[in-house]
Amino acid sequence: MADMAAGARRDRPAVLCSPPSDGATVEMSRVTTSPLLPADAQGALADLLSAGIAHHRAGRLAEAEAAYRRVLATSPQHPGALHMMGVAALQRGNPSLAVELLVQSARLDPGDPACFSNLAGALRRLGRLQEALAACRRALALDPDFADALQLLSGILDGLGRPAEAAEALRHLLRLRPHLTDPRLELARLLIIDGRYEDAAEEMEALLGMTPASAPAYSNLGVALRRLGRAEEAVAAYRSALAFAPGDAGILSNLGIILQDMDRRAEAAECFRRAIAAKPDFATAHLNLCLMARDEMRLEDAIEGARTAIRHDPGLAEAHTALGFCLLLAGRLTEGFAEYEWRDRMADFPSPRRSFASPRWDGTAIPGRTLLIHDEQGAGDAIMFARYAGHLRARGVRVILECQPALTRLLSGMAGVEVVGRSDAPPPHDFHVPLLSLPHLLGTTYYSLPDAVPYLRAEPASREAWAARMGPRRALRVGLVWAGNPEFKADRLRSPRLPAFLPLLDTPGVEFFGLQMGAGRQDLEAAGPLPPGFRDLGAEIADFADTAAIMEELDLVISSCTAPAHLAGALARPVWTILPFSPDWRWFGGGAETPWYPTMRLFRQDRPGDWTPVLGRVAAALAELAGVPRPPAA
């Protein structure tokens, strides 16, 4: 299945501190003179420049600029006056002019770190981050302990998506000035983004030792503790933050998220509503209410909540993705797939962002051309949507399918499709496209799903080898998969785990084969001795091609909502898939059948977290399939 929770709940580090400075250092680190002027004239210019800087520091910008112009009227190439005019231009909101003036100053006096720092700030304001980074590093090469440049460097690196380096720049600054508070708060934010939650918590505890009434520090501490799985402590930190900032919408929203993690849903919803009452246009709180409604399968409320979030923040990728998820779950595929195209703009999108020299395919007809399709997210997504490779091949497109290594042997069996591993250099191609964009680009509707199965097949030699390993058939053969990838954010909700499956093993007339791979295998150790009719094959399975070969020898697969369920469906094997109360979008909002896989039967959870009733229905259906006589009516 997908490794991404659509429209993930957003607990954000506090942003109540000032952002890193854009430079604009109102000081001169060097006294410059002109050898073309007599000493008394040089002294007069120096005095005039100093007077301008004094006005500048006092906030009298017009008087400062007048002084700088008088200097330049006498000495047009005076680096100090050009520098300070550049600072003034930046402060007046004209970064383009600032860059022009600061570049002139830097050429005349290439040893002034303040000038390069201010140039970096102006370039950053223009979005020219690589040039800003070079200028900032030049300032620090001239003065490694230049505090303003260190803080600016952190902001530039953060903008470039390099949080670890940004954090290191702030660590350097805090070694020089350990009592600064805003940079320490910013450092915690960067450490959280970089996944260094213990370090972030330590920084916030240090900050609270200096400023014990800091709501942002408590809030950032709460974020770090939540990511560490220390839920009760996170709640306490958020409540402490609210004691000092009782109406802060961001803190209320973050508290709601952790309460929802703890299944304290009523309290969570109240937090989100209070956040919206405090800040009606708070898109993230509207998004979190949308996700609560989705988890409760109130789809129309969820759709409206997502649309409200988008109205308040049209660029919020998480809200667009959540809207797409809910529309797809409701069976409204055209708009749903269009909104789902926002998925890779989410901050926590799990797949690496790809770039290719070729253009991205826009869905227009390209017969005879070569299209590179690259997979994304989980193995289940790749298996499910690999069907579109054959669909495109039938339209005369030469298809190259790039996938994760565990799938290459399996998918290489697709006729007419060239398969390459994700770590290999892709062959020459004309266009590229993410695999999960194909339903949108090809105009998929509920009634036009490509449902022809099987579109995958097991290797004959592998099937023969596994048939020998499994031995002669003694009863109905059933394969079991009870858990998905634990790195998927909602895995605890979708994976019943082995204890929930144990009642199935008492069904007479059935031979069970464990197909579980990955972290779910630890359940076998905890379960103790299992009935003799159960045989574990998972330890011997190398990849999905092996799993496919085993499935061809089975009469039925019973699986949680994870990749092997898709594999069984793609092989056209009978498969029963166990779904959580709020399922992934691809299973739609109800019913026991799915148009994606004609041989699949869906068993849906009645209540969140309660697997007993749904597995009871599975056990009854399995007994009926195995021909177990029903007990006489009472």
ROFIVO-919013 format. One record per residue (C-alpha): z, x, y; residue in one letter. Coordinates in steps of 0.001 Angstrom, whole numbers, padded with zeros to 6 digits, always signed. Example, Ala and Ser with C-alpha at 12.3 -4.5 7.8 and 13.67 -1.06 7.14 Angstrom:
ROFIVO-919013
+007800+012300-004500a/+007140+013670-001060s/
end
This chain:
ROFIVO-919013
+000000+000000+000000m/-000093+000941+003635a/+002326+003572+004855d/+002673+001833+008199m/+004755-001115+009315a/+002416-002942+011668a/+003780-003185+015172g/+006788-001060+014303a/+009998-001888+016138r/+010429+000511+018985r/+013837+002034+019654d/+013090+004340+022517r/+015124+007213+023902p/+016564+006348+027289a/+014327+007051+030266v/+016864+006482+033011l/+016818+010130+034014c/+014277+011481+036466s/+011030+012650+034895p/+010285+016367+034899p/+009252+017571+038327s/+005614+017953+039264d/+006480+021202+040990g/+006391+020890+044801a/+008859+023740+045196t/+009697+023864+048896v/+010478+027552+049037e/+008719+030855+049326m/+009446+033491+046739s/+007634+036179+048704r/+007323+037174+052367v/+003698+037950+053031t/+002183+039772+056004t/-001316+040553+057195s/-002219+044207+057904p/-004840+042961+060401l/-002161+041738+062805l/+000249+043817+064884p/+003862+043882+063810a/+005097+041604+066607d/+002423+038987+065741a/+003372+039195+062085q/+007001+038633+062985g/+006101+035599+065108a/+004097+034085+062243l/+006938+034726+059822a/+009345+032975+062178d/+006952+030055+062604l/+006484+029754+058839l/+010259+029852+058296s/+010680+027096+060894a/+008070+025007+059075g/+009878+025488+055747i/+013167+024437+057372a/+011515+021228+058613h/+010023+020759+055149h/+013379+021053+053382r/+014891+018602+055859a/+012212+016050+055030g/+010371+016348+058348r/+006947+016708+056785l/+004875+016129+059933a/+006743+018845+061843e/+006422+021205+058883a/+002670+020698+058639e/+002283+021253+062368a/+004001+024622+062009a/+001840+025614+059040y/-001320+024699+060962r/-000248+026889+063859r/+000158+029787+061428v/-003288+029151+059969l/-004833+028871+063408a/-003845+032499+063993t/-004256+033719+060406s/-006604+031391+058400p/-006041+033389+055200q/-002261+033377+055376h/-001189+032770+051742p/+002250+031446+052631g/+000948+028814+055026a/-001808+027805+052596l/+000807+027536+049862h/+003096+025289+051880m/+000216+023134+053105m/-000643+022649+049439g/+002932+021582+048720v/+002753+019101+051603a/-000550+017703+050328a/+000965+017188+046889l/+003939+015393+048397q/+001624+013167+050423r/-000129+012095+047225g/-003275+014201+047559n/-003212+016489+044507p/-006918+017367+044804s/-006387+018895+048264l/-003195+020516+046984a/-005103+022265+044211v/-007727+023518+046665e/-005096+024992+049012l/-002896+026424+046250l/-005837+028102+044537v/-006707+029807+047852q/-003101+030960+048233s/-002907+032248+044650a/-006087+034293+045087r/-004692+035909+048225l/-001234+036511+046747d/-001469+036507+042934p/+002128+037626+042519g/+003860+034488+043824d/+005383+032459+040940p/+006265+029494+043190a/+002611+029082+044149c/+001500+029026+040500f/+004270+026577+039648s/+003212+024231+042424n/-000430+024616+041378l/+000611+023603+037843a/+002325+020528+039269g/-000783+019498+041223a/-003055+020010+038205l/-000675+017986+036060r/-000792+015154+038567r/-004589+015172+038176l/-004301+015037+034390g/-005762+018532+033985r/-003033+019516+031559l/-004587+022597+029960q/-005194+024147+033393e/-001690+023122+034445a/-000285+024811+031355l/-002106+028063+032172a/-000846+028033+035778a/+002704+027300+034669c/+002668+030091+032120r/+001413+032412+034878r/+004401+031441+037038a/+006780+032190+034172l/+005055+035489+033405a/+005906+036492+036979l/+009457+035072+036791d/+010599+034144+033238p/+013749+032464+034546d/+012069+030289+037201f/+013971+027026+036655a/+011476+024650+038282d/+008613+026144+036298a/+010556+025815+033041l/+011172+022126+033659q/+007557+021625+034653l/+006381+023501+031560l/+008396+021112+029410s/+006751+018092+031045g/+003258+019531+030596i/+003840+020351+026935l/+005273+016884+026393d/+002119+015411+027906g/+000056+017515+025516l/+001967+016118+022547g/+003859+019340+021822r/+007492+018158+021842p/+008925+021157+019967a/+007607+023607+022570e/+008625+021266+025384a/+012156+021186+024000a/+012281+024979+023791e/+011374+025255+027493a/+014301+022977+028357l/+016608+024969+026085r/+015689+028079+028117h/+016414+026196+031328l/+019783+024990+030038l/+020764+028509+029005r/+020292+029430+032662l/+021898+026290+034059r/+024070+024743+031338p/+025623+022110+033595h/+022337+020304+034364l/+022451+016768+033019t/+018986+015221+033409d/+017216+018079+031590p/+019715+017754+028736r/+018955+014040+028493l/+015243+014839+028478e/+015853+017496+025818l/+017440+014868+023547a/+014416+012605+024031r/+012074+015415+022999l/+014203+016316+019989l/+014115+012686+018846i/+010335+012615+019183i/+010193+015848+017165d/+012355+014341+014413g/+015322+016660+015075r/+017900+013916+015177y/+020986+016023+014425e/+020117+018367+017278d/+019544+015414+019599a/+022926+013928+018712a/+024624+017260+019406e/+022978+017505+022818e/+024105+013996+023727m/+027654+014684+022597e/+027629+017795+024809a/+026290+015735+027719l/+028946+013067+027221l/+031534+015808+027423g/+030231+016513+030938m/+029407+012933+032007t/+031438+010557+029819p/+030154+007469+031653a/+026459+008173+031017s/+024764+005059+029635a/+021491+006934+028934p/+023385+009573+026936a/+025065+006934+024783y/+021714+005192+024346s/+019931+008347+023220n/+022859+009090+020909l/+022348+005634+019410g/+018658+006308+018791v/+019426+009609+017063a/+022179+008069+014924l/+019922+005207+013872r/+017242+007654+012766r/+019930+009503+010790l/+020850+006289+008981g/+024297+006134+010590r/+023993+002490+011554a/+027594+001606+012427e/+027901+004683+014642e/+024597+003790+016336a/+025894+000294+017103v/+029056+001794+018588a/+026994+004157+020751a/+024811+001319+022070y/+027847-000823+022816r/+029365+002093+024744s/+026122+002392+026700a/+026248-001313+027532l/+029821-000941+028775a/+028427+001241+031574f/+025079-000582+031973a/+025734-004137+030767p/+022371-005582+031778g/+020105-002748+030711d/+017178-004317+028877a/+016194-001165+026981g/+019667-000632+025565i/+019944-004302+024602l/+016616-004064+022797s/+017659-000911+020954n/+020928-002550+019892l/+018937-005522+018615g/+016789-003231+016487i/+019716-001581+014719i/+021418-004962+014188l/+018234-006233+012588q/+018146-003149+010353d/+021613-004241+009201m/+020381-007817+008538d/+022508-009145+011387r/+019563-011187+012528r/+021268-013727+014761a/+022953-010973+016773e/+019683-009058+016947a/+017780-012062+018285a/+020463-012638+020908e/+020111-009018+022072c/+016341-009389+022431f/+016754-012636+024359r/+019319-011052+026670r/+016912-008143+027231a/+014146-010589+028192i/+016508-012531+030452a/+017349-009275+032238a/+013717-008186+032393k/+011277-011055+031715p/+008240-008752+031588d/+009846-006406+029019f/+006976-006235+026530a/+008891-004325+023863t/+011611-006989+023630a/+008941-009696+023293h/+007341-007574+020562l/+010631-007243+018699n/+011144-011032+018813l/+007586-011364+017474c/+008422-009092+014554l/+011576-011058+013792m/+009506-014244+013655a/+006995-012532+011378r/+009753-011397+009018d/+010932-015016+008864e/+007314-016155+008257m/+007214-018177+011473r/+003672-017008+012031l/+002716-019130+015026e/+005868-018025+016864d/+005096-014427+015925a/+001515-014699+017189i/+002664-016190+020480e/+005308-013472+020845g/+002729-010745+020333a/+000390-012347+022857r/+003263-012522+025368t/+004007-008827+024863a/+000335-008017+025449i/+000233-010108+028625r/+003075-008012+030029h/+001715-004692+028730d/-002004-004916+027862p/-002050-001357+026542g/+000877-001710+024127l/-000782-000691+020862a/+002166-001822+018753e/+001833-005362+020122a/-001914-005510+019472h/-001358-004194+015938t/+001427-006718+015326a/-000850-009486+016598l/-003581-008308+014233g/-001109-008210+011345f/+000086-011772+012007c/-003412-013173+012486l/-004537-011569+009232l/-001472-012892+007446l/-002430-016347+008747a/-005981-015894+007375g/-007620-015585+010827r/-009593-012518+009873l/-012143-012138+012666t/-009641-011828+015506e/-007084-010220+013216g/-009283-007289+012206f/-010343-006832+015849a/-006712-006514+016984e/-005900-004284+014005y/-008285-001710+015481e/-005392-000724+017792w/-003395+000662+014854r/-004222+004339+015339d/-003049+004189+018956r/+000514+003426+017892m/+002991+006214+018572a/+004113+006308+014930d/+000730+005865+013250f/+001289+007680+009935p/-002156+009203+009386s/-003407+012313+011197p/-005729+011486+014062r/-009191+012739+013182r/-011942+014169+015308s/-015506+014890+014251f/-018607+016226+015962a/-020465+013133+014806s/-020202+009827+016720p/-017953+007067+015436r/-019979+004324+013753w/-020038+001042+015706d/-021293-001240+012947g/-024998-001211+013831t/-027535-000919+011017a/-028101+002693+009925i/-030315+002590+006806p/-031191+006023+005536g/-028444+007693+007599r/-025299+009374+006284t/-021885+007839+007016l/-018613+009690+006436l/-015827+007208+005644i/-012381+008788+005892h/-009374+007075+004347d/-006091+006505+006149e/-002536+005398+005490q/-001591+004861+001821g/-003339+005170-001521a/-003344+001391-001892g/-005356+001036+001306d/-007943+003493+000037a/-008257+001740-003328i/-008478-001702-001746m/-011102-000874+000870f/-013173+001566-001198a/-015140-001579-002178r/-016842-001361+001217y/-018446+001974+000270a/-020570+000203-002336g/-021232-002615+000131h/-022694-000110+002620l/-024629+001738-000059r/-026352-001559-000891a/-027497-001652+002743r/-029300+001659+002339g/-026600+003879+003849v/-025797+007216+002261r/-022003+007160+001920v/-019555+010040+001795i/-015985+008920+001109l/-013190+011306+002062e/-009808+010605+000424c/-006476+012123-000562q/-006508+014455-003596p/-004718+012014-005911a/-007703+009666-005587l/-010720+011964-005762t/-011177+011798-009551r/-010778+008029-009599l/-013102+007270-006681l/-015731+009778-007848s/-016666+007249-010497g/-018166+004901-007892m/-021916+004869-008376a/-023923+006355-005537g/-020892+007388-003452v/-020156+011048-002758e/-016394+011675-002761v/-014700+014655-001111v/-011048+015608-000752g/-009281+015297+002571r/-008661+019041+002709s/-012319+019930+002082d/-014839+020524+004853a/-016861+017303+005111p/-020573+017585+004275p/-023130+017060+007070p/-023236+013451+008228h/-024626+011346+011072d/-021653+009060+011761f/-018001+008731+010779h/-015626+005772+010531v/-012034+005113+009374p/-011973+003204+006115l/-009836+000332+007409l/-012202-000311+010311s/-014949-001428+007938l/-013787-005057+007556p/-013964-005473+011333h/-017284-003681+011770l/-018889-005603+008928l/-017678-008962+010231g/-015493-009852+007252t/-014223-013432+007168t/-011996-015207+004661y/-015101-016624+002975y/-017121-013401+002961s/-014660-010965+001420l/-016429-008541-000933p/-014625-009722-004075d/-016876-008411-006852a/-014771-006622-009451v/-014587-004227-011106p/-015749-001763-008499y/-013701+001054-010083l/-013741+002170-013705r/-011764+004547-015870a/-013351+007703-017254e/-014297+007077-020910p/-012885+010403-022110a/-009619+009853-020289s/-009327+006337-021636r/-009902+007593-025166e/-007232+010278-024754a/-004667+007820-023435w/-005485+005309-026162a/-004638+007968-028716a/-001436+008831-026833r/-000350+005172-026787m/-001028+004658-030487g/-001918+001507-032388p/-001425-001861-030698r/+001707-003593-031991r/+002150-006419-029480a/+001097-007652-026058l/+000809-004527-023904r/+002277-004711-020378v/+002483-001942-017799g/+005318-001928-015231l/+005549-000513-011707v/+008755-001348-009825w/+008746+000725-006623a/+006434+001982-003891g/+006412+004985-001598n/+009928+005302-000088p/+008450+006814+003088e/+006904+003436+003891f/+009217+001914+006478k/+009624-001440+004740a/+009813-000104+001193d/+013369-001365+000711r/+012058-004892+001320l/+008984-004717-000945r/+010283-002711-003944s/+012396-004695-006465p/+013313-001455-008288r/+013876-001175-012047l/+017161-003145-012309p/+015332-006280-011139a/+012728-005725-013894f/+015218-005208-016734l/+015338-008895-017811p/+011605-008680-018581l/+012270-006035-021220l/+014057-008587-023411d/+010847-010602-023860t/+009953-010595-027583p/+006421-009853-028648g/+005762-007460-025744v/+005302-003697-025704e/+006137-002263-022254f/+004735+000918-020708f/+006293+002452-017622g/+003611+003525-015127l/+006022+004393-012335q/+005456+007627-010465m/+007197+009177-007461g/+010713+008535-006230a/+011061+005284-008186g/+011384+007293-011378r/+014995+008043-010534q/+015758+004461-011578d/+015084+005452-015189l/+017936+007942-015155e/+020369+005436-013667a/+019358+002596-016010a/+020715+004180-019202g/+019144+003444-022606p/+016247+000999-022431l/+015004-001246-025263p/+012861+000475-027888p/+009899-001634-026814g/+009736+000313-023531f/+007829+003609-023339r/+007723+005715-020183d/+004305+007225-019456l/+004882+008048-015789g/+005985+011621-016381a/+002601+012424-017956e/+000378+010747-015343i/-001396+013301-013158a/-003285+011038-010774d/-004713+007546-010332f/-007576+008275-012733a/-004969+008637-015488d/-003329+005382-014415t/-006730+003652-014521a/-007330+004878-018068a/-003951+003543-019190i/-004543+000190-017493m/-007795-000253-019447e/-005651-000192-022621e/-003187-002794-021331l/-003261-006567-021480d/-001355-007007-018222l/+000084-005004-015340v/+003208-006234-013499i/+003690-004350-010251s/+005521-004380-006992s/+003433-004415-003817c/+002091-000871-004112t/-001021+001122-004997a/-001154+000489-008794p/-001393-003261-008114a/-004567-002596-006125h/-005857-000315-008848l/-005417-002963-011527a/-007200-005500-009315g/-010062-003099-008589a/-010448-002504-012343l/-010497-006295-012915a/-007439-006010-015142r/-004969-008902-015282p/-002207-008051-012826v/+000859-009869-011533w/+001991-008611-008146t/+005559-009201-006932i/+005666-009830-003187l/+008545-009791-000704p/+009325-012892+001369f/+007345-011515+004340s/+004410-009789+002636p/+001811-007378+003880d/-001031-009037+005791w/-003564-008673+002986r/-001746-011194+000786w/-001913-013959+003417f/+000886-016429+003989g/+001054-018337+000697g/-000490-019124-002644g/-000578-017527-006069a/-004146-016237-005826e/-005891-013733-003562t/-009598-013583-002748p/-009397-009790-002738w/-008742-009570-006494y/-009856-012469-008743p/-007765-011211-011694t/-004509-010997-009705m/-001666-013499-009677r/+000905-013365-006891l/+004617-014040-007337f/+006287-014514-003958r/+009934-014023-003101q/+011762-017221-002076d/+014352-015567+000166r/+014458-012126+001768p/+016204-009608-000459g/+016669-011924-003466d/+014544-010806-006390w/+016310-012804-009123t/+014395-016112-008783p/+010952-014536-008506v/+011527-012199-011464l/+012841-015219-013372g/+009485-016915-012860r/+007712-013738-013946v/+009859-013618-017095a/+009032-017244-017912a/+005316-016670-017382a/+005428-013533-019517l/+007212-015341-022341a/+004544-018038-022230e/+001779-015420-022315l/+003451-013673-025261a/+003690-016961-027139g/+007461-017067-027172v/+008557-020569-028218p/+010307-022521-025495r/+013882-023583-026202p/+014210-027259-027135p/+014919-029631-024279a/+018582-030439-023832a/
end
